Amino acid sequence: MAGPRLDGDEPVEARSRMIGLIVNPLAGMGARLAARGSDRFADIEAARAQGAIATAGDMAIRALRRLPACRILTGAGGMGLEAARDLGFQAEALMAAGPLSTAADTRRLAALMVDRGISLILFAGGDGTARDIFAVTGDRVPLIGIPAGVKMHSAVFALTPEKAGDIASRVRTGSFARRPAEIMDADEAALAAGRPSARLFGYAATPDMPHLLQAAKAVRTDGGNAAMMALGRRIAHAAPSGDLILLGPGTTMQALKQGFGIEGSLMGVDAVRGGELRATDATASALEALCAAARSISLYVGVIGNQGFVLGRGNRQISPAVIRAAGRDNIHIVATREKLAALSRLYADTGDLGLDTELAGFHRVLTGPNDSMVMRLGED
């Protein structure tokens, strides 16, 4: 009679039915606070004390709901076990983080999954989490990112948590084609010098399903500052003095802000009323308070190059409450024609599925003071 099977002795066909799940519970907690990532927080309680909200577990649950019954290898201590078991999955914790997970815990859990011969890792986090996992797996294990961080420049991320679950559901059994996917993160040195840029750290493997995955963020090379500054001057001149104008982050929006006659913040959201800067690099709470006191609100946002996101990537401090306060008709998308030429559609991933549905449809994109294009936002 055969003895008991030891951990890691699963037959190949059983391993193919297993999915690795890694959740970074700190991911995305800096979004409402206009932080560039979660690294500034020592732990979840420190983040919550500043008004941050933990969302990565909820994003993981949204993805897992798209999966049929399967076995999940994960970690305890907020790294995935609780989310998987809450949905009724057969989940095994390979380790426990304690008291709160760190980057070292993420790398350790990824290494344990590799040792167990896992065929796919589904993770909830941002670019920092992607880098930590990639440092262990290289291109040996396909990765699927559930977008849950503040920065998500890498090409392993699905368009939405639901699409991450759809990909995992399709590939959890049988063979599937792979493609190399850029692992990107912000270049902090370039950002400090006022040149926002994403740095390439290598190429992971991911399922070849480009219609469900986002592209890697592209560095803007098309110029267009003069047109954006002229557009900013026109908007500032035409705006009623009592209107609250919110201006999102990015290089395109920085040129627009200069047209308003303000420097503003390169990577933050700024508020203007009556021609004066009322808030710079504002948090979600600050923006919500300004909106509550405003007679009318206009929200201007840029487009992430090569990805097409206008909300939900890099500007999560523009919360669902802020978006609803402005209203769909008062959301103005700004981009150069060169940037739009590389995109087939635009996307929003606000964290509120109902709001994403409300925002879907055709939008006029402002490309200059006397020019615009119409683009579809969201799925057909």
HUDA-V846138 format. One record per residue. RES is the residue in one letter. OMEGA is omega in whole degrees, -180 to 180 (none if undefined). D_LAST is the distance of its C-alpha to the last C-alpha in Angstrom with 1 decimal. Layout:
# HUDA-V846138
res-><RES/RES>
omega-><OMEGA/OMEGA>
d_last-><D_LAST/D_LAST>
This chain:
# HUDA-V846138
res-><M/A/G/P/R/L/D/G/D/E/P/V/E/A/R/S/R/M/I/G/L/I/V/N/P/L/A/G/M/G/A/R/L/A/A/R/G/S/D/R/F/A/D/I/E/A/A/R/A/Q/G/A/I/A/T/A/G/D/M/A/I/R/A/L/R/R/L/P/A/C/R/I/L/T/G/A/G/G/M/G/L/E/A/A/R/D/L/G/F/Q/A/E/A/L/M/A/A/G/P/L/S/T/A/A/D/T/R/R/L/A/A/L/M/V/D/R/G/I/S/L/I/L/F/A/G/G/D/G/T/A/R/D/I/F/A/V/T/G/D/R/V/P/L/I/G/I/P/A/G/V/K/M/H/S/A/V/F/A/L/T/P/E/K/A/G/D/I/A/S/R/V/R/T/G/S/F/A/R/R/P/A/E/I/M/D/A/D/E/A/A/L/A/A/G/R/P/S/A/R/L/F/G/Y/A/A/T/P/D/M/P/H/L/L/Q/A/A/K/A/V/R/T/D/G/G/N/A/A/M/M/A/L/G/R/R/I/A/H/A/A/P/S/G/D/L/I/L/L/G/P/G/T/T/M/Q/A/L/K/Q/G/F/G/I/E/G/S/L/M/G/V/D/A/V/R/G/G/E/L/R/A/T/D/A/T/A/S/A/L/E/A/L/C/A/A/A/R/S/I/S/L/Y/V/G/V/I/G/N/Q/G/F/V/L/G/R/G/N/R/Q/I/S/P/A/V/I/R/A/A/G/R/D/N/I/H/I/V/A/T/R/E/K/L/A/A/L/S/R/L/Y/A/D/T/G/D/L/G/L/D/T/E/L/A/G/F/H/R/V/L/T/G/P/N/D/S/M/V/M/R/L/G/E/D>
omega-><-179/179/179/-180/-180/175/179/-179/-180/175/-176/-178/177/179/-178/179/-178/175/173/180/177/177/171/-173/178/-174/176/-175/179/-172/-178/-177/-179/176/-178/179/-178/-176/-177/-175/178/179/-177/-178/177/179/-179/180/178/178/179/180/179/-177/-173/178/178/178/178/179/178/178/-176/179/179/-178/170/180/178/179/-178/172/-173/178/177/-180/179/-176/174/-176/-176/180/-179/-178/178/-180/175/178/170/-173/179/177/178/179/176/174/179/-12/177/-173/179/175/178/177/179/180/180/180/177/179/178/178/177/179/180/177/-179/-176/-176/175/175/-178/177/-179/178/-177/179/178/178/180/-179/-179/-180/179/180/-172/-170/179/-177/-177/178/-180/172/-179/170/-175/-177/-176/174/177/178/180/-171/-175/176/-177/173/180/179/174/180/-179/174/177/178/179/-179/179/-177/-172/-173/175/177/-178/178/180/178/172/176/-178/-178/169/-174/171/-178/174/-173/180/179/179/179/179/178/179/-179/-176/176/-178/179/180/179/-177/174/172/176/177/-177/180/-172/180/179/-177/176/173/174/179/178/174/-177/179/-171/-179/177/-179/-177/180/-180/177/178/177/179/179/-180/-179/-179/-178/-175/-174/173/-173/-178/-178/172/-179/179/-176/-175/-175/173/-177/177/-179/177/177/177/179/178/175/175/-177/178/175/179/179/-178/-174/-178/178/-179/-179/-180/173/-180/179/-179/177/-178/178/178/-177/-171/174/177/-179/179/179/180/179/177/180/-178/-178/-173/176/176/-172/171/-178/179/-179/177/-179/177/-177/177/179/179/180/175/178/176/175/177/179/-177/172/170/-170/174/179/178/-179/180/178/178/-178/-175/-175/-180/173/-175/-179/-176/178/174/177/-180/179/-179/-178/-179/-174/175/179/178/-177/170/176/-171/-173/179/-174/179/179/177/178/179/-177/-176/178/-177/178/174/-180/-180/-178/179/-177/-180/-171/177/175/175/-179/174/174/178/-177/177/none>
d_last-><57.1/54.4/54.4/51.4/48.5/48.3/45.1/43.4/44.9/41.9/41.5/38.9/36.8/36.9/35.8/32.7/31.6/32.2/29.8/31.2/29.9/31.0/30.3/31.7/32.4/33.1/29.8/28.0/31.0/31.7/28.4/29.7/33.0/31.6/33.0/31.8/31.9/33.7/36.8/38.6/39.0/41.8/40.2/37.9/40.6/41.3/37.6/37.5/40.7/38.9/36.0/33.6/31.3/30.8/27.1/27.1/28.1/25.4/22.8/24.5/24.5/20.7/20.5/23.4/22.0/19.6/22.8/25.1/28.8/30.2/32.9/32.2/34.7/34.5/36.9/38.4/38.9/35.2/34.1/32.1/34.6/34.2/30.4/30.6/33.5/32.0/29.2/31.9/31.6/34.7/35.1/38.0/39.0/40.4/41.8/41.8/41.2/43.7/43.8/40.5/38.7/39.2/38.0/41.0/39.8/36.4/38.2/40.6/38.0/36.1/39.5/40.3/37.1/37.9/41.4/40.0/38.0/34.6/31.9/29.0/28.9/26.1/27.0/26.0/27.1/26.8/28.2/31.7/31.0/29.4/32.5/34.8/33.4/33.2/36.8/37.7/35.4/35.0/32.9/34.5/32.0/28.2/26.6/23.3/23.0/21.6/21.0/23.8/26.0/26.6/26.3/23.7/24.2/24.5/22.2/22.8/20.5/17.2/14.3/15.0/17.8/15.8/14.6/18.3/19.3/17.1/18.7/22.1/21.7/21.0/23.9/26.5/28.3/29.2/28.8/25.8/25.5/26.0/25.4/27.3/25.5/27.1/28.7/28.8/30.4/31.6/34.8/37.0/39.7/37.4/35.9/39.4/40.2/37.4/35.2/32.1/31.4/30.0/32.6/32.0/33.8/33.0/30.6/29.6/28.1/24.6/22.7/21.2/17.5/16.1/12.4/13.4/16.2/16.6/19.0/22.4/23.1/24.6/27.7/27.5/29.6/28.5/30.9/30.0/32.2/34.0/31.0/29.7/33.2/33.5/30.2/31.6/34.8/33.2/31.1/34.3/36.4/34.1/33.4/35.6/38.2/37.1/33.4/32.3/30.3/28.6/28.1/26.2/27.4/27.4/29.3/27.3/27.8/31.5/32.1/30.6/32.9/35.8/35.1/35.6/38.9/38.2/38.1/35.9/34.6/32.8/30.8/30.8/29.7/32.3/33.0/34.8/36.4/39.0/38.9/40.0/38.4/38.3/36.8/36.0/34.0/33.4/32.6/30.0/33.0/34.4/31.2/30.8/34.5/34.1/31.1/33.2/35.9/33.9/33.9/30.6/28.3/26.4/24.4/23.9/22.1/21.8/19.3/20.4/21.1/19.4/17.1/15.2/15.9/17.1/17.9/19.1/20.8/24.3/24.1/24.0/27.0/24.5/24.2/21.9/25.1/25.3/21.7/22.2/25.6/24.3/21.4/18.0/19.7/22.3/20.1/20.7/19.2/21.9/21.8/23.7/22.4/23.6/21.4/18.2/19.2/18.7/15.1/11.9/10.0/11.4/11.5/13.4/15.3/17.9/19.2/18.3/15.2/15.6/15.8/12.7/10.8/13.0/12.4/8.6/8.1/10.4/13.7/16.9/18.3/22.1/23.6/27.2/29.5/28.7/25.5/21.7/18.4/15.0/12.1/8.5/8.8/6.7/3.8/0.0>
